[in-house]
Amino acid sequence: MGAMVLKDRDGMVAETEAGFEATLGVYLSVPFCRSKCSFCNFASGVSSEEAVEAYVGRICREIATAPGRAQALRARLPRDVDTIYLGGGTPSRLSPEQLRRIFGTLRETFQIAGDAEVTMEAAPGQIGEALLAEAMVQGVNRISLGVQSFVDRESAAVGRSHTAKGCVEEVYRLQRAGVTDLGVDLIAGLPYQTEASWRHSLQTATSLGLKHLSVYMLEIDEDSRLGREVLGGGRRLHVHALPSEEATAALYESACEWLPAQGFEQYEISNFALQQHRSRHNCKYWLRAPYIGFGLDAHSMLLRDEQAAGEGCRSAVRFANCSDLAQYQEAESCAPFRVAASGGFSMTEVGRSEAFEETIFLGLRMNQGISLVQLRQEFSADLVGPAEEAAGEVIRDGLMLEQEGRWRLTLRGRLLSNEVFTRLLMGVAV
Ligand code: SF4
């Protein structure tokens, strides 16, 4: 089979015959925040200490029962874990003891590699000394700070309680404590943002000795308070000060052009890193390597032992927990099919056409693109042929390039990625 392998610390990939399915990425969802940001469309919210404690108990039981659940799904669950990602929400909402309990359960269930990449998301100013010390004892070696903007007016407009000065001080404090692998998230398209203020945020970020930057464009959808306000024609939440879609796209494009000149290579649509500092964990998602998620709204993808019918790729199964906290708390996870019936769990079989679609729309997110040789090795002509036909026109329209036997999105293609994926996959019969 033509599988891919995560080759090195930088998340660089190579096409090779073996290996990539041997290790596992683990995602832990901690869906609690001190307050809810107006733009947030994640399954997260403000909860009591008791709710957090009950959740930790639930997530530990979910981790401990993972091997049995994987078996019930006929999926292979690698025991060796080489990446862990605590996201949310704000994992910095956990107490040191709760963090210790979660990692203790992980160690009882899995074998965590000595050089595992262990990332924790944190809100600036919300990771106390005791939690930071415990996180480092537990192996956290990478922290991602949800800054979003280094301009106070923009942060305040979306409900963030931190200031730019506080964020900068937080970066230095974490670096002094020994966390050198630090990254921040920034959002293009916040209320009051201008070209100059965006450049200020980018310049501040690149001046702090950070290793990783994520740059997202503000999403306007029904899942956030801000999105609902905009779509409903409302005027609250600083809607009047939102940049236009075109202006937001221009801000994103300027980041794609400016950050590489500062040494931050763009390796994915929203992600930039100094050499050797890509997120290995997130690369697993885009390369379709196995991972398991625990907690609210956590998603997983595990491989099966058998090949997908008629193809060179392996069949797989994707499954996800629900996004309702009460439902997640009630649904115990040792019997997936029973939990599915209660609505607490969903599952999708990944057969040949699904695997092909995923390879296209996940692989193209990465700037290294997709190897055509590998595509033809893994999938049959009735899947690859129509995509190759569609590719000609997508390339002519300036959205994609074919270079060194790989398809890659252009800068414009990254902005219109959903359109590219739709056009490439139009001819795929499901
Ligand atoms: S953006 Fe982050 S900190 Fe803000 S509510 Fe959402 S998960 Fe919480």
Boltz pocket constraint, residues with backbone or C-beta under 6 A from the ligand:
constraints:
  - pocket:
      binder: B
      contacts: [[A, 32], [A, 33], [A, 35], [A, 36], [A, 37], [A, 40], [A, 41], [A, 42], [A, 44], [A, 88], [A, 89], [A, 90], [A, 123], [A, 146]]
      max_distance: 6.0
